[in-house]
Amino acid sequence: MTPSKNYLIREIRPDEIPLLEDFLYEAIFIPEGTNPPPKSIIKSEELQIYIRDFGMSPDDKCLVAETDGKIVGAVWSRIMNDYGHVGDGIPSLAISLYKEFRNKGIGTELLRQMLQHLRREGYASVSLSVQKENYATNMYVKAGFSIVKETEEEYIMVCELK
């Protein structure tokens, strides 16, 4: 446990992988004043790519934030052709926390530790997709991500790890 912090960041255990469904839903950016989509949205093919059969590939990596014995956040990466895909062999990253645990530095620390983990594992870079309106964009920039492509609604960002 990090001094003065009431959370622990660790690798996900196999029996905890089903929790990624919750965190996938939490990762959906909902603009201010917009109603959240139904939870069933995560069953769509374009979102299932993030979690289906997670842990079956050696490129599937996940860290979780735990506080008081409860997992409150997750960051995971895998090589997939998702919204943030930029090239073969480059993992894409997703991160989310339950709402009540946001803006406390936990997401920043999860991201920092995942980037270190991917660096140690030998990955040259990692990518992600983020809605332009999402306040987390600043966290990604501070962590070393840069915008490599943009659409009307989102940025595709890459962090060089080497």
Protein Blocks (a to p, Z undefined) as FASTA:
>chain_A
ZZhiabdcddddfklmmmmmmmmmmmpccdehiacddfklmmpmklmmmmgoghjamkbc
cddddeehiafbdcdddddddfklgbehiacddddddfklgonommmmmmmmmmmmmmmn
opabdcddddfklmklmmmmmnopacfbdcfkbccddddfZZ
